[in-house]
Each structure stands twice: as C-alpha cells, then as structure tokens.
Amino acid sequence: MPLSVHDIAAIRLTLELASLTTLLLLLIGTPIAWWLARTRSRLKGPVGAIVALPLVLPPTVLGFYLLVTMGPHGPVGQFTQSLGLGTLPFTFAGLVVGSVFYSMPFVVQPLQNAFEAIGERPLEVAATLRAGPWDTFFSVVLPLAKPGFVTASILGFAHTVGEFGVVLMIGGNIPGVTRTVSVQIFDHVEAMEYAQAHWLAGGMVVFSFFVLLALYSSRRFKPGFN
C-alpha cells in the first residue's frame, strides 16, 4: 500500500485542522474585515499591519512567540492552567490557535477587499428601506460579498494544509495528535524514505493545483475583484 497508517492519520489530522481553522477564521475574520473596510479610525493601519504580519514574518518566529505565550510561564498558558485545561502547546487545540494566527491574512484580506468593493450605494438603498444594520449586513452585504467568502475559505483552508514551521514549533511531532502532512513528509525525507515522501508530496502538488483552479474559477463570478 503506497500510504502507511501514519500517512493516513496525518492526512486525516490535517483535514480536520484545516476545516476547523477555516471555520474559526471566517467567524473571527468577518467582523475584523468589515471593520477594516468601513472604519476611518487611525487604528486601521496598525490593525491591518498586525493582521498581515504572517505574510512577512518567518513561521518559526511566529511559532516561537506563540509557544512562549501559550507555554506554562506565558500569560495564556497561566490562564489555561488556572482553568484546569493545562497548556496548549503540543496539543491539537494549540495547533488550531497557531493556525488561526498564521492563516489570518489569507481570510481577512479577501473579505476586506470584497466588502470595500460593495461601495456605499447598496448600503444607502438598504437604509432608505429602513433596514437595520444587522438586516443590511445579512441581506445585502453577505450576498454581494459571497465571492470574497469563497476565496477566503479556499485560501484559508489551503494555507492551513500547507503549514510546516508553525505547526512544528507549537505541536512538535506527535503521531495522531500534532503530526500533519507537511511534518510527515519531513519525517519521510529525514529517514530517506523517498518513495513514501513522493506519494504525500505528489498529493500536495495535485491538491495545490486544484485549489488554485477552484480559486481562479470562483473569481469569474465577481468581476473586478482583485
């Protein structure tokens, strides 16, 4: 069999991580993107820069500081320990937290662009019809921004699947718990098991191709989206 039991476990774990991370990012990233698209506050620049930091920050740097923050002596680690939850590093929950931070710009920025592309006119029309803010958002903004949500979901999911540095720093290499596909490929190469590495790496290449294909196909439904 080309794929071992450990390979299949890594694939399953990666898909679970990417799915949960994408869902959380859509829930967290939507209000952030809406605020960035609408606000005139001086904080827009700093907040936007913080959201975009993972685009330029080495994954190991981000992973290191998250490890320290969530560790037994960090503020988050002390808080989770006080709740009787232990610490997050080297757990699946810790991987989720790290993945949310690392993939944040890949969800927030497409959503922000989609919200900005809507313009003021649809919102003004909704206001003249006495639609409230929540009604306007769910009835007008969300349908118009649907292509942006599709793009954000695809990019967030794919970026999480391809993570390596952050997950290795925060989760280590625990089979069935924190060992993702990228870490499994690294293990195969380190052990000079190139045939097994080829199967997983080739699968990642095919997956990446179809992700990009889906991304470019989805953009056909939103003219002018950049």
Secondary structure, DSSP 8 states (H G I E B T S, - for coil): --S-HHHHHHHHHHHHHHHHHHHHHHHHHHHHHHHHHH---TTHHHHHHHHHHHHHS-HHHHHHHHHHHHSTTSHHHHHHHHTT----TTSHHHHHHHHHHHHHHHHHHHHHHHHHHH-SHHHHHHHHTT--HHHHIIIIIHHHTHHHHHHHHHHHHHHHHT--HHHHHHH---TTTT--HHHHHHHHHHTT-HHHHHHHHHHHHHHHHHHHHHHHHHGGGSTT--
